[in-house]
Amino acid sequence: MFVDEVYLKVIAGAGGDGCTAFRREKYIPLGGPYGGNGGRGSDIYFAVDTGLHTLLDLRYQKLIQGKKGENGKGKNQHGKSAADIYIKVPQGTVVTDVDTGLILADLKGKEDKALIAKGGRGGRGNTAFKTHENTAPNFSENGEPGEVRNLKIELKLLADVGLVGFPSVGKSTIISKVSSAKPKIAAYHFTTLSPNLGVVRSRNGHSFVLADLPGLIEGASKGDGLGDQFLRHIERTKVLLHVLDMAGSEGRNPIEDYQKINHELEAFNPKLLKRPQVVFANKMDLAGAEDNLKAFQKAYPEIKVFEGSALKGDSLQDVMDYLENLLENTKEEALFEEDAFESHVLYTFKEEAPYTITKENDVFVISGEKIEKLFRMTKFSSEEAIYRFASKLRKMGIDEKLEEMGIQEGDMVRILDYYFEYHA
């Protein structure tokens, strides 16, 4: 089964918890803190496997979860980091973050891999918090949570030339004649329900990949018919080969067919109309084809047209030789703009506010990635840890902000799903 789009959730591994321990050995007074750090949680990578040609393996996986790092131990023993997880995908896979709409990876190289979700760092043991002022800290950290992402995973086939045209115009017949591909061919619409790839060899010995894609209908860019199940696979091609039923044997006009196809391509992605286009006028052995061809060439004198019969194999090798030469002189267009990718900022000149405070009914709600991470990594089983957490909130200016908003002694404050009473 050919599957070219799946949605799933990935959760990278959380870091292991730090350890609170003390050195207690005979004849060693004031042994001090002795707790090790937790190990790092597993990262989740997507990597190309050239043996895969579909996303079928991911279709029924709704969640991929990384492993937690090992907890720290006494005697300053650090926890072991969890092994990273590699998800194998076909060449040409695009990974998008559903929540932000940004592209995380475009895996088009044979050895490409990409970090999709980063594992959390290990929590620090109490040894890490030792200072001159506090020589025996009685607290440690929980591990940092791993990144959580909701993903859209698409396969956009890697092909040099894409065959485009309405159903039953002869695309599958062409690829079966010029390559070893064996598509299903029959006298009804949408015989081709999934893309077929074929390697074509020109007379000079060079080769390229030709993609026979499910036929277009009007409204495909909006999802009608096979919709973008077709269109997404044409995006990577460098050249488009339009196949037209020049005899109009299906009762359609070839000029109108050509216009409708280009309209659907433009509606889906305007860049597609910038690709070089070649037309194969098929079914020239049928009545009415000559007159229609003259009308088409008059309407589009700038378009290179080859005429023949796919069924008989007429002119097909000439078309393939021309396409091979055209490919050599055609530069590959970038599939995505730079700003479509998620960027990793190395320097920031103005730090964003680490929190926001809102009031819901009578509860003050504190939210924000920085404050929520601090909360999750705090072990509230220790008085010292609670004091440290409160001190950090105060340094962030949260107490001052709450007072500006009119908080009173005993009012409720919420962080995530946890409630606290406010005390000045």
N, C-alpha and C positions, 0 to 999 in steps of 0.2 A: 504493500500500500504506500502511495506517495503522500507524505505529509509535509507541508512547507510552512506551517505557522502553528505555534503553540504558545500558551501563556502558562507561566509557573512562577512560584515564589522561591527565593533563595534566602537562607539565613546562615551567614557565616558563623563559625564557632566562637563561643564566648571564651574569654581568657580564664585561666584557672585562678582560684582564689588564693590570696596571700595567706601566710600562716602567722598566727600570733603564738610565739613560744619564747621561753627563756632558758638560758644556760644555767643548769643547776648541777654542778659537779663538786664532789668533795674536795676540799682544800682550794677551791677557786671562788673567793668571795666576790660578790657583785658581778656575777657572770654576765648580766645584761641580756638584751634581746637576741633571739636566736632563730627567728622565723624566716623561711625562704619565700621567694616570689613565685607566683603562679606562672604556668607556661602559656604561650600564645595560642589562641584558638585558630582553627584551620581556615585558611583563605579558600575561596571558591574561584576556580579558573574555568574558562571555556577554551578548549583547544581543538584545532582542526584534525580530523581523521579522514584521510583521503579515501578510505574504504567505505565511508558512509555517503549516501546520496539522498537521504530523506531524514526528517526529524521524528520519524516514527518512534524511536527509542524514548523520546521525551514526552510523547503524546499523553500518556497516562500518569506522568509524574507531576503532581500538583505542588509538591514541596521537596526541595533539596536542602538538607540541613547539615552544616558543618559540625565537627566534633569539638567539644570543650577541651581546653588545655588542662593539663594535670595540675592539681592544687599544690601549692608549696608545702614544705614539711619542716619539721624541726631540724636543728643542727645546720641551719642555713642551706637546706637542700631545696633547690629550685625545681618547680614542676616541669615536666617534659612538654614541649610544644606539640600540638596535635598535627598530624600529617595533613597537608593540603589536599583538596579534592579537585580532580580534573574531570570536567564533563566533556565528552567527545561529541563534536558536531561536524556536519559536512562543510566542505570548503564553500565559501559564499554566504555564510551565516551572518546575519545582522542581529545584534542584541540591543534592545531599547529598554530604558527605564520607563515603565508605564506612568509612574507618578509625576515625573518631571518632563517626559517626552524627549529626553536627550539620549543620544546614541552612546552606548558604553563600548561597543566593539563592532568593527566591520572586518570579519575574519575571511579575507580573500586569498591570503597566501597559504601555501601548502604546509608551512610550519608555524603559522600564526597561533598565538594564544593570548588571552587577555584576562587580567584580574577583574572579576565582576563584583565580588563582595569580599571585603577585607575582614579578617578575623580580629577579635578584640585582643588587646594586650593583657598580659597576666597582671593580676592585682599584686601590689607590693606587700611583702611581709613586714612585720614590725621592725626588723633590723634596718630596713630602708628609711625609717622615720626617726632614727636616732640622731639627736643633735646635742650640742653642748648644754642647752637649756633643758632638754628632756632625754636623759640618758637611758631610760627604760620605758619607751612607749608601749602602752598596753592595747594597741589596736593594729589592724591591718586592713587591706582593701579586698573587696570582691573583684573578680575579673571583669574587664570591660566587655560589654555586650558586642557581639559581632554585627556587621552591617546587615540590614534587612532590605531586600529589593523585590519589587513586583516586576516581572520581566515579560516582554513580548519578544519572541524569538522567530525570526523569519529567515527562510532560505531564498536567496536571490541567485539563481543559477549563473554560473560562469560560462558564458558562450561568446564567441566573437561575432556571429551573425544570428539575428533573430528573424524567423519566418513569421510574418504577420499577414492577416487576411481573415475574411469571413469564413464561417464553417463551410466545409465541402468545396473549397476552391482548389484543393490539390496539394496542400502543404505536406501532409503525411506521405503522399506519393513521391514528392520530390526528395524528401530525406531518405526514403527507402531506396531510391534510385542512386543517390550520390554517396551513400555511406552504408555501413553495416547495420544501422538501426532498423528494427523491425516493428514499427508502430502498427496498431490495429487500424485497418482501413475498411470502411463500409460506406454505403450510400445513404447515410443519415447524419443529421447535424450532431456535433459534439461527439464524434467518434473518439477524438483525442480528449481524454479527461485528465491527463497529466502530461507534463512536458517530456519530450524525447530529445536526447542529445545524440548527435552523430559526428564522427570525425571525418572530414572531407579532405581529400587529397587533390591538389591541382596538378596540371600537366608538368609543372616544373619541379614537382616532388615535395613542395611545401604543403603543410596541412593546417586546418583551422577547425574550430568547433561550431557546428550549426545547431540551433535549437528550434525544434518544431513545437510550437506552443498552442494550447487550446484556442479555438477560434473566437474571434471577437464578435460581439453584436452591439448594436446601438445601446448606449447606457451602461456599458461595461465598467466605465470609470466610476460609476455610482454603485456598482455591485450587481448589476443585472447579468443574467446568464452565468458564466463562470467568473465574471467580475475581475477583481484584482488578483484572483488565482492565476490569471494570465498575465496581467500587466506588471506585477512585481518582478517577473522573470525576464522581462525585456529591458529592465533598467541598466543592467551591466553590459549589454551588447554594444559593440562599436559601430555596427552597420545594420540597417534594416532592409530586408528583402520582402517587398510587398508582392503577394501572389494574388492576381486578379483573374476572375473567371471572365475573360474578355468576350466570350460568346453570350454571357448573360443567361446561361442555361438554368439558373435557379430563379429566373424572373427578375433579377436585379440589374441595375445599371452600373457598369464598372467604374465610371467616373464618380458616381455618387458613393460607391463602396470605398473608393480611395479617399474621398473627402471625409466620410464618416469615421474611417479608421484613424486618420490623422487628428480628427476632432477628439476622439477618445484618448489618443496618446497625449495630446496637449492637455486635456482635462486632468489626466492622471499625473503627468509630470511634464511641464513645458520644455524641459531640457531634451526630451526625446525627439522633438522636431528639429533639433540641431544636428542630429546624427545623419550621416550620409544615407541616402535612400536609393534603392534600385528596384525596378518593377519587373516582374516576370509575368508576361501576358500569356496566361495558360488557356488551354482548350482552343487553340487557334485552328484546329482541324474541324471545328463545328461551324455551322451556318451563322452568319451575322458577326463573327469575330473580326473580320477585316474592317468592316465599317466602324465598329466600336473602337478598334485600335486607332484608326485615323482620327476619330473624334477625341480620343484621349491624348494623342500626341499633339493635337492642335491646342488642347486646353493646358497641357503641361509639356511644352517643348524642351524645358530644361532638365527633365527627368530622363535618366538612362533607362531604356526599355529593351528587354529581350523577349522575343516571341517564340512560342513553341508549344509542345504538348508534353506535360509531365508524364502522362501515361505511356507515351511512346519513347520518352527520353530525349526528345528533340531539344537541342540548344542547352541542355543542362550543364554539360561540361564547360561550355563557353561562359555561362553565368558564373560557375565556381571559380574559373580562372580569373575572371574580372574581379570577383569579390576578394580573392586572395591578394591581388595587386592593390586593390583599394584599402584593404586592411593594413598593408605595409606602410601606407602613406596617411593613415588616420591615427591621430593621437587619442589615447584613452581619456575620456572625460571623468572627472571626479564624481562619484556617485552622490556624495554629501558635501554640504558646505562645512567649513571649519567650525562655525558656531553651532552646528547641530550636535557636536560631540560634547560629552561632559568633560570639562577641563579640571585639571588638578593644579590649584593655585599654590605656588611656592612662597610667594610673598604677599602680605596684605598690609596696606598702608593705613587703613582705618578699620578697626575691628568692629564687627557688628555686635549689637547688644546681646549678651549671653542669655537673656531671659525676657519674657513679657509677663505682665501681671494683669489679669482681668478679674472682674467681680461677677459671679454667677449666683443670683439670689443673695444670700448672706455669706457666701464662701469666696475667699480670695484664692484664685487659681494661678499658680506660678508654673510657667511652661518655658520650654526652650531646650535645644539639644544639649548645651553645656551643663545646664543645671540638672537635667534629667540623667545625664551620664554620671555626674557627681553623686546624685542620689542613689543610683543603682550600684555604684561601686563602694558605697559606705556600709560598713557593718554596724548596725545600730545596737548590737548586743553589748557594746562597750560604752561606758559613760564618756571615756576619753574621745571615742570616735564621734559620739553625738556632739560633744563640745566642739570638735574640729569642724564638723559639718556646719554647725551654727555660726562658727567664726568665719568660715568661708562665705556663707550667705551675707553676713554683715559686711565683709570686705567688698562684696559685689555691689553693695548699696541696696540690697533687697529690703532690709529693715527700714531704711530711710524712705524708700519708695512706698512701702506699706503704710507708714505713718502719714505720708502725704495723701494717701488715698483714704485716710480716716479709720484705719484699723484700731480696734479697741482690745483691751486685755480680755483674753478668753475667746476671741473670735476664731473661727475655723479657717485654716489654710490647707489647700490641697496641692500636692505634687503627684502627678500621675494619678493612681487610684488610692493614694494614702492621705489621710486627714490628720492635722495637728492642731492643737490649741496654741494661740499666739500668746507669748509672755514676753514683755519688754525686758 
